[in-house]
Structures are given as C-alpha cells and as structure tokens.
Amino acid sequence: MLLLVGALLVLGVVLGGVAHVPAPVSLVAGLAIALWLALFAARERLLDHRRSGGRLDHDPRGAR
C-alpha cells in the first residue's frame, strides 16, 4: 500500500512539473524518453537473442 501511495505521489510531482513547462518542451522530453525506451528494448532483445544462440528456449508446440 505504501508503494502505491509513493507511486501516486511521484506521478503527481512529475505531472505537476510537466504542467508548468511549455507544450513543445514536454513533447520533446516525451519523444526523448520514448526513443530511449525503444533503444533499450531493442538492445535487450538483441542481447537476449545472442545469449540464447538464436534458438528458442522451449518448443512452441509443447512437444519435447
């Protein structure tokens, strides 16, 4: 419950800060965050694919 309260508090602080900056600044910051998340996801996917050697960890058909 405390985690939820803390998360809501942080969300309120962040949204309050965004409300006081001009819209173009918010859009640029949002795009920068989205780009960072996309690059992070692509890197993790690539590293995971390399770690597994390009093979699946399990048979998708369920057969062994």
PyMOL CGO cylinders between C-alpha atoms (Angstrom):
from pymol import cmd
from pymol.cgo import CYLINDER

trace = [
    CYLINDER, 0.00, 0.00, 0.00, 2.86, 2.36, 0.78, 0.3, 1, 1, 1, 1, 1, 1,
    CYLINDER, 2.86, 2.36, 0.78, 4.36, 1.60, -2.64, 0.3, 1, 1, 1, 1, 1, 1,
    CYLINDER, 4.36, 1.60, -2.64, 1.10, 2.65, -4.29, 0.3, 1, 1, 1, 1, 1, 1,
    CYLINDER, 1.10, 2.65, -4.29, 0.96, 5.87, -2.29, 0.3, 1, 1, 1, 1, 1, 1,
    CYLINDER, 0.96, 5.87, -2.29, 4.59, 6.62, -3.16, 0.3, 1, 1, 1, 1, 1, 1,
    CYLINDER, 4.59, 6.62, -3.16, 3.97, 5.93, -6.85, 0.3, 1, 1, 1, 1, 1, 1,
    CYLINDER, 3.97, 5.93, -6.85, 0.97, 8.26, -6.88, 0.3, 1, 1, 1, 1, 1, 1,
    CYLINDER, 0.97, 8.26, -6.88, 2.98, 10.95, -5.09, 0.3, 1, 1, 1, 1, 1, 1,
    CYLINDER, 2.98, 10.95, -5.09, 5.79, 10.72, -7.65, 0.3, 1, 1, 1, 1, 1, 1,
    CYLINDER, 5.79, 10.72, -7.65, 3.26, 10.76, -10.50, 0.3, 1, 1, 1, 1, 1, 1,
    CYLINDER, 3.26, 10.76, -10.50, 1.70, 13.90, -9.09, 0.3, 1, 1, 1, 1, 1, 1,
    CYLINDER, 1.70, 13.90, -9.09, 5.06, 15.64, -8.81, 0.3, 1, 1, 1, 1, 1, 1,
    CYLINDER, 5.06, 15.64, -8.81, 6.04, 14.69, -12.37, 0.3, 1, 1, 1, 1, 1, 1,
    CYLINDER, 6.04, 14.69, -12.37, 2.70, 15.72, -13.86, 0.3, 1, 1, 1, 1, 1, 1,
    CYLINDER, 2.70, 15.72, -13.86, 2.79, 18.94, -11.88, 0.3, 1, 1, 1, 1, 1, 1,
    CYLINDER, 2.79, 18.94, -11.88, 6.19, 19.74, -13.35, 0.3, 1, 1, 1, 1, 1, 1,
    CYLINDER, 6.19, 19.74, -13.35, 5.02, 18.99, -16.88, 0.3, 1, 1, 1, 1, 1, 1,
    CYLINDER, 5.02, 18.99, -16.88, 2.02, 21.27, -16.42, 0.3, 1, 1, 1, 1, 1, 1,
    CYLINDER, 2.02, 21.27, -16.42, 4.32, 24.28, -15.89, 0.3, 1, 1, 1, 1, 1, 1,
    CYLINDER, 4.32, 24.28, -15.89, 6.58, 23.91, -18.92, 0.3, 1, 1, 1, 1, 1, 1,
    CYLINDER, 6.58, 23.91, -18.92, 5.59, 24.86, -22.47, 0.3, 1, 1, 1, 1, 1, 1,
    CYLINDER, 5.59, 24.86, -22.47, 3.98, 22.15, -24.61, 0.3, 1, 1, 1, 1, 1, 1,
    CYLINDER, 3.98, 22.15, -24.61, 6.87, 21.89, -27.10, 0.3, 1, 1, 1, 1, 1, 1,
    CYLINDER, 6.87, 21.89, -27.10, 9.30, 21.21, -24.25, 0.3, 1, 1, 1, 1, 1, 1,
    CYLINDER, 9.30, 21.21, -24.25, 7.02, 18.48, -22.92, 0.3, 1, 1, 1, 1, 1, 1,
    CYLINDER, 7.02, 18.48, -22.92, 6.72, 16.93, -26.38, 0.3, 1, 1, 1, 1, 1, 1,
    CYLINDER, 6.72, 16.93, -26.38, 10.49, 16.93, -26.92, 0.3, 1, 1, 1, 1, 1, 1,
    CYLINDER, 10.49, 16.93, -26.92, 11.05, 15.38, -23.49, 0.3, 1, 1, 1, 1, 1, 1,
    CYLINDER, 11.05, 15.38, -23.49, 8.38, 12.75, -24.19, 0.3, 1, 1, 1, 1, 1, 1,
    CYLINDER, 8.38, 12.75, -24.19, 9.92, 11.90, -27.54, 0.3, 1, 1, 1, 1, 1, 1,
    CYLINDER, 9.92, 11.90, -27.54, 13.37, 11.63, -25.96, 0.3, 1, 1, 1, 1, 1, 1,
    CYLINDER, 13.37, 11.63, -25.96, 12.05, 9.24, -23.31, 0.3, 1, 1, 1, 1, 1, 1,
    CYLINDER, 12.05, 9.24, -23.31, 10.20, 7.18, -25.94, 0.3, 1, 1, 1, 1, 1, 1,
    CYLINDER, 10.20, 7.18, -25.94, 13.36, 6.94, -28.06, 0.3, 1, 1, 1, 1, 1, 1,
    CYLINDER, 13.36, 6.94, -28.06, 15.42, 5.90, -25.04, 0.3, 1, 1, 1, 1, 1, 1,
    CYLINDER, 15.42, 5.90, -25.04, 12.89, 3.19, -24.14, 0.3, 1, 1, 1, 1, 1, 1,
    CYLINDER, 12.89, 3.19, -24.14, 12.79, 1.90, -27.74, 0.3, 1, 1, 1, 1, 1, 1,
    CYLINDER, 12.79, 1.90, -27.74, 16.59, 1.72, -27.91, 0.3, 1, 1, 1, 1, 1, 1,
    CYLINDER, 16.59, 1.72, -27.91, 16.73, -0.04, -24.54, 0.3, 1, 1, 1, 1, 1, 1,
    CYLINDER, 16.73, -0.04, -24.54, 14.11, -2.60, -25.62, 0.3, 1, 1, 1, 1, 1, 1,
    CYLINDER, 14.11, -2.60, -25.62, 15.91, -3.25, -28.92, 0.3, 1, 1, 1, 1, 1, 1,
    CYLINDER, 15.91, -3.25, -28.92, 19.24, -3.68, -27.15, 0.3, 1, 1, 1, 1, 1, 1,
    CYLINDER, 19.24, -3.68, -27.15, 17.78, -6.08, -24.59, 0.3, 1, 1, 1, 1, 1, 1,
    CYLINDER, 17.78, -6.08, -24.59, 16.06, -8.09, -27.31, 0.3, 1, 1, 1, 1, 1, 1,
    CYLINDER, 16.06, -8.09, -27.31, 19.30, -8.30, -29.31, 0.3, 1, 1, 1, 1, 1, 1,
    CYLINDER, 19.30, -8.30, -29.31, 21.34, -9.34, -26.26, 0.3, 1, 1, 1, 1, 1, 1,
    CYLINDER, 21.34, -9.34, -26.26, 18.75, -11.94, -25.28, 0.3, 1, 1, 1, 1, 1, 1,
    CYLINDER, 18.75, -11.94, -25.28, 18.75, -13.31, -28.82, 0.3, 1, 1, 1, 1, 1, 1,
    CYLINDER, 18.75, -13.31, -28.82, 22.56, -13.55, -28.77, 0.3, 1, 1, 1, 1, 1, 1,
    CYLINDER, 22.56, -13.55, -28.77, 22.55, -15.18, -25.32, 0.3, 1, 1, 1, 1, 1, 1,
    CYLINDER, 22.55, -15.18, -25.32, 20.16, -17.91, -26.44, 0.3, 1, 1, 1, 1, 1, 1,
    CYLINDER, 20.16, -17.91, -26.44, 22.18, -18.53, -29.61, 0.3, 1, 1, 1, 1, 1, 1,
    CYLINDER, 22.18, -18.53, -29.61, 19.21, -17.67, -31.82, 0.3, 1, 1, 1, 1, 1, 1,
    CYLINDER, 19.21, -17.67, -31.82, 17.22, -20.68, -30.64, 0.3, 1, 1, 1, 1, 1, 1,
    CYLINDER, 17.22, -20.68, -30.64, 14.01, -20.88, -28.69, 0.3, 1, 1, 1, 1, 1, 1,
    CYLINDER, 14.01, -20.88, -28.69, 14.25, -21.86, -25.03, 0.3, 1, 1, 1, 1, 1, 1,
    CYLINDER, 14.25, -21.86, -25.03, 11.18, -24.01, -25.42, 0.3, 1, 1, 1, 1, 1, 1,
    CYLINDER, 11.18, -24.01, -25.42, 9.30, -25.80, -28.18, 0.3, 1, 1, 1, 1, 1, 1,
    CYLINDER, 9.30, -25.80, -28.18, 6.34, -23.60, -29.18, 0.3, 1, 1, 1, 1, 1, 1,
    CYLINDER, 6.34, -23.60, -29.18, 4.28, -26.71, -29.98, 0.3, 1, 1, 1, 1, 1, 1,
    CYLINDER, 4.28, -26.71, -29.98, 4.66, -28.03, -26.47, 0.3, 1, 1, 1, 1, 1, 1,
    CYLINDER, 4.66, -28.03, -26.47, 6.35, -31.27, -27.62, 0.3, 1, 1, 1, 1, 1, 1,
    CYLINDER, 6.35, -31.27, -27.62, 9.60, -32.45, -26.10, 0.3, 1, 1, 1, 1, 1, 1,
]
cmd.load_cgo(trace, "trace")
